Structures are given as structure tokens and as C-alpha cells.
Amino acid sequence: MNPVPFTATGNSFAIHEWRGSGPATLHVHNSDDEAWHVLEGELVFRYADRTEIAGAGTTVFVPAGVAHTYTAGADARYLIVLTPRLRALIAALQADRDPTHQSEIYQRFDSELLE
């Protein structure tokens, strides 16, 4: 039996336990910081100028304005720390999976796709 994933949402940020990768392309959040804490497995972060592997026990912080994306290994489990705007961005992207709408959705939430 799998335990219920952790989730907590407040006024200034939310923490969610997740599995799976982020968007496949580099993107930037112009006004919002984001962080991940790897519980199991590893995440591979790609930035404009480098790649970083984060294993279990590692915390990665990406400040606003830094282009990034990440992929999760098959067994990766992690906590993601999001602002309310980023939480709303993800919800909008999940509600409308049409790739032709993604750029506009990112822009609505002060973010942009770079690839």
C-alpha cells in the first residue's frame, strides 16, 4: 500500500509530493522562486549553461529569472515548493494539454517557454 502523497498549501507557498518530470523544455518564471527536495531516486536539472544531478537528500533552489527544466528518474519521489502563481500555472497546463496553447498559458502566469 502506497502512503498518501504529502501536500500542504498556505498563502505564500505550497509543498507537494510528486513523481514524474517537469516540462521538457527550458522555461523561466520571471517573478517566482521554485524548489525541490529529492526524497528517493534522482532528478536531473538542465539550465541554460549546465546540467545538475540531484540525488536523494538533495534540495535544489531555482530563483526567479533562471531558465530551467528537469527530468525525474523512474523511481524518483520528491517534494516541490511552489508559489500560488506557479501552482495555478501547473493547474492551467494540466487542464489544457494542447501544445499550441502552452506559450500563452506560461505568459499568463509571468513565465515563458524558451525552446
N, C-alpha and C positions, 0 to 999 in steps of 0.2 A: 504494500500500500504506500503510495507517494504522499508525503505530507502536503498540506495546502501551502501554495507559494505565499511568501510574505508580501504584504502590501500595506502601505500607510500613506495617507495623503493629508497634508496640512495646508496652511495658507501660503507659505513661501516655497515649499518643495514637497515632492512625493518620492517615495522609495518603493521600488517594485522588484520582486524576484523574477528573473526572466531566464529563458533559454532561447537560443537562436541568434542569428546575425542581425546586424543593423542594415541600413540601406547599402546597396552595392557600390554606390558612387560617393566620391568626396562631396561633402556638403559643409556648410558653415552656419552656425547660429550667431547672428550678429549681436544679440543682447543677452544671451542666456548661457550660463555655465552648465556643464554636464559631468557626471562622474559615474564610474563603475567600480564595484568591488567583486573580484572573482572568488566564488565560493568553491567551485570544482572545475577541473579542466583548464582550458586557456582561451583567451581572446587575443586576436591579432589586430592591432590598431594600425591603420595606414593614415599617414599625414602627407602633406604636400612634399615634404623633404625626407621622410624616413618611415620605417616600419618598426613597431614595438610589439613584443610578445608579452602578455600579462598572464602569469600562471596563478594558481590558487593562492589566496592570501594577499594578492596584489591589488592596490587601488590605483586607478587611473583617473586623473582630473583633466578635463579639456575646458579651458576658459573660453568665454565668448570670443568670437573672431578667429578661432583656429580651425582650419579646414581638417576634416577627419572622416573616417568611416571605420567599421570594424566587422570582423567575421568571428564567429564562435565555433570552436571545435564541437564535434558530435556530442561530447559528454559535458560541455560547459554549462554551468549554472552560475548566475551572478546577480548581484543587486545593481540596479541602475537608479541614479539620483537625478531627478528631473525637476525643472521649474514648471509651474502651471501652464505656461505657454508651450513648452516642449511636450508636455502630456497631451495638450489639445492638438498639437501638430501630429503626433503619432495617431491619435484617435481619428483625425481627419484623413490621414493617409490610409488607415485601415478601413475606413468607411468608403473611400473612393480609390480603388486599386487601378484605375485607368492610368497608364503611364503618361499619357498626353496631358493629364491634369496635375502631375506631381510638381512641376516647377511653380505653377500658380499657387498651389497649396503651401509649399515652402515659403513663398513670398508673403502670403497672408499672415504667417507666424514669424516674421522678421528673420527668415532663414533663406538660404538659397542653395540650389544644386550647382555644383561646379563642373561636372562632367556630363 
